[in-house]
Amino acid sequence: MIRLACSLLLSLLICYASAHAATPDFPGAKSQYQGFDRYDFDVDGKKATVVVPKQAAPGNPWLWHGEFFGHKTEPDVALLNDGFFIVYMHVPNMLGSPTAVAHWNALYQELTEKYGLAKKPALTGLSRGGLYAYNWAAANPEKVACIYGDAPVCDIKSWPGGKGKGQGSAGEWKRALQAYGFADEAAALAYDQNPVDKLEPLAKAGVPLLHVYGDADDVVPWDENTGVIAERYKKLGGDIQLIAKPGVGHHPHGLEDPTPIVDFVVKHASVKPTYEAQPAEKVKPRDGLGNVLKKLNAGQPVKIAYLGGSITAANGWRVKSFDWFRKQFPQAKVDEIHAAIGGTGSDLGVFRIQQDALQYKPDLLFVEFAVNDGGAAPEQIWKAMEGIVRQTWTANPETDICFVYTYRTSYEEATRAGLCPRAASAMEMLADHYAIPSINFNLEVVKREGEGTLVFQAAEKPADGVLQFSKDGVHPLDAGHELYAADVAAAVEQMKDLPPVDHAKKLATPFVADNWEAAKMVPLQPSMLKGDWKKLTDADSLQRSFGKRLGQIWEATEPGSELTFKFRGSQAKLYDIVGPNGGQVSITVDGVTRDKLIPRFDSYCTYHRIATLRIAYDLDPQAVHTVTIKVDAEQPDRTPVAFRLKDPETELKAPKYQGTNIWVGQIQLLGDLVTE
């Protein structure tokens, strides 16, 4: 068993090292391109250019230019700052011919196999560059992340042939006949392997397209090129986005604000991390807690924030570790920021961190969601947890962050194998990327259980000398919290000599491109409300109980009352309350109403509690969306809570369980509220 565990750990470490390889070293002449290192070297008898980011994004993503490298550099610079490599091959007179495609094949093999660039680059075809990008993509659809076309040539008959509405170019048409090996013009006109003819492989491979074009282009007429691509690609089920520039000809290229272009490339060509279970260690210091320890040792005021779920909300390890900091550093004034809410995970934490923690300017942030995120996919955990990290360091790059991983029954299997459970492993991968220290509480708990000095779960106190960790297998009793607090103290001691760090530099390259850094909460405005809405005051018990977290709470009790708002972004939720007299609502997004009503009541609702109502997700982030929430006339079925009641038939008829009430605090957005 020990040999197996060691072998597994070694394999994981090898995989991890491979996935986090250093930026490759390129040969050739070194120069500068927009402040970044540029290398020019020969591949397959042609000159290749590679521009290297200062910090490569995970997986070494890259953008490959078809032609006119160096024109309209804004997207290149933005992508370099995002960790992308920029690549160009000097084959300017081949016009995307089969010979050019063969040279591109050689460069692709060199860059991916020898230098470790991503297996799926983004391609960009500006003007005639469209011939290179599309022809190579059609021959290698499984190797393409996405294609950005900027007034791209997609049919040689249109340009340089000039056989349609465009001007054409006699000289380039002659060159095209030579490059493609056509015997005469008739052969060129009969050629059926132009980009407009070879879209099916790209559609089958799911390659997304973005075209930017001027609708007054008389050099590369859009309707002979982009228009044909769009019509045919859509019929094939392909994904294409068009951005038209009214009244603009072939020039100028690009967009004044390149954000849509950059966002498109980052979204589709970023290399998504591959989840791997991570080795479990009690403490991984990484960059440590040098900033907060410097202030503590100097006797300066310090604020410690605790963001997490019920394990942190309890008067347990949070209170005990905070008390330890105060006693260990008596010369410093140490204040606590209690930002834990029971039953919640990082998917809520990322929306509420600004309100519940960052507005109070913490010097140290503990993040505890490993148990409540236990059922979430690693990809979901990365989005939310990275949003928490990036929001924190954007607010203050001197705030230290520490991830903590708590125990629940079933986690012992992975821990005994020397591994972190899934949620903690996902968080460890993120912690490695940002050099965030982590403390794993599982190891001490599992070690003691193996020694026979602890039981994970017991209704009654066990024999003398045996620690009762919990009654439910999740929430520690006081003795269990003592173990957690002791682990925190030991970890801080282990990190005491690490220097302060400016975390701002770590924000250059995200771990996942679609992280939730933009997550925010916005309060309801009276202008959003229609019908019978009441602004609760401190005289209302719900406002007193939940106002600290929800902010101002609005209550609707009458059917037909509506909440309507607009936002630009990809996701929207409501930060609300569910309870025994909760109602149900219909949800309409961009004119489409969901088939089912959504109850603000569930099987736990013998009491009121904070909840979130998922409204819209995976929307076009650049578009403005309209949302309407409407209170239904019927109250939801109350029987799901019956098993918790002594006399459900009688109790469910009581006033406590009657009503169509809706309570909303704030709107959670991935995006921005749009006001008229």
GINOR-V444709 format. One record per run of one state. SS is the DSSP state (~ for helix, > for strand, _ for the rest). FROM is the first residue (numbers start at 1). TO is the last residue. If there is no record, write none. Layout:
ss=SS from=FROM to=TO
ss=SS from=FROM to=TO
This chain:
ss=_ from=1 to=1
ss=~ from=2 to=19
ss=_ from=20 to=28
ss=> from=29 to=33
ss=_ from=34 to=35
ss=> from=36 to=43
ss=_ from=44 to=45
ss=> from=46 to=52
ss=_ from=53 to=61
ss=> from=62 to=65
ss=_ from=66 to=73
ss=~ from=74 to=81
ss=_ from=82 to=84
ss=> from=85 to=89
ss=_ from=90 to=97
ss=~ from=98 to=114
ss=_ from=115 to=120
ss=> from=121 to=126
ss=_ from=127 to=128
ss=~ from=129 to=139
ss=_ from=140 to=140
ss=~ from=141 to=143
ss=> from=144 to=150
ss=_ from=151 to=169
ss=~ from=170 to=180
ss=_ from=181 to=184
ss=~ from=185 to=189
ss=_ from=190 to=194
ss=~ from=195 to=197
ss=_ from=198 to=199
ss=~ from=200 to=205
ss=_ from=206 to=207
ss=> from=208 to=214
ss=_ from=215 to=221
ss=~ from=222 to=224
ss=_ from=225 to=225
ss=~ from=226 to=235
ss=_ from=236 to=239
ss=> from=240 to=245
ss=_ from=246 to=258
ss=~ from=259 to=269
ss=_ from=270 to=278
ss=> from=279 to=279
ss=_ from=280 to=282
ss=> from=283 to=284
ss=_ from=285 to=289
ss=~ from=290 to=297
ss=_ from=298 to=301
ss=> from=302 to=308
ss=_ from=309 to=309
ss=~ from=310 to=313
ss=_ from=314 to=316
ss=~ from=317 to=328
ss=_ from=329 to=333
ss=> from=334 to=340
ss=_ from=341 to=345
ss=~ from=346 to=356
ss=_ from=357 to=357
ss=~ from=358 to=360
ss=_ from=361 to=363
ss=> from=364 to=368
ss=_ from=369 to=377
ss=~ from=378 to=395
ss=_ from=396 to=399
ss=> from=400 to=405
ss=_ from=406 to=411
ss=~ from=412 to=416
ss=_ from=417 to=418
ss=> from=419 to=419
ss=_ from=420 to=421
ss=~ from=422 to=434
ss=_ from=435 to=436
ss=> from=437 to=440
ss=_ from=441 to=441
ss=~ from=442 to=451
ss=_ from=452 to=453
ss=> from=454 to=455
ss=_ from=456 to=466
ss=> from=467 to=468
ss=_ from=469 to=469
ss=> from=470 to=470
ss=_ from=471 to=475
ss=> from=476 to=476
ss=_ from=477 to=477
ss=~ from=478 to=494
ss=_ from=495 to=502
ss=~ from=503 to=508
ss=_ from=509 to=518
ss=> from=519 to=523
ss=_ from=524 to=525
ss=~ from=526 to=528
ss=> from=529 to=530
ss=_ from=531 to=532
ss=> from=533 to=535
ss=_ from=536 to=540
ss=~ from=541 to=550
ss=_ from=551 to=553
ss=> from=554 to=556
ss=_ from=557 to=561
ss=> from=562 to=578
ss=_ from=579 to=581
ss=> from=582 to=582
ss=_ from=583 to=583
ss=> from=584 to=589
ss=_ from=590 to=591
ss=> from=592 to=593
ss=_ from=594 to=597
ss=> from=598 to=599
ss=_ from=600 to=608
ss=> from=609 to=616
ss=_ from=617 to=623
ss=> from=624 to=631
ss=_ from=632 to=638
ss=~ from=639 to=644
ss=_ from=645 to=647
ss=~ from=648 to=651
ss=_ from=652 to=654
ss=~ from=655 to=657
ss=_ from=658 to=660
ss=> from=661 to=674
ss=_ from=675 to=676
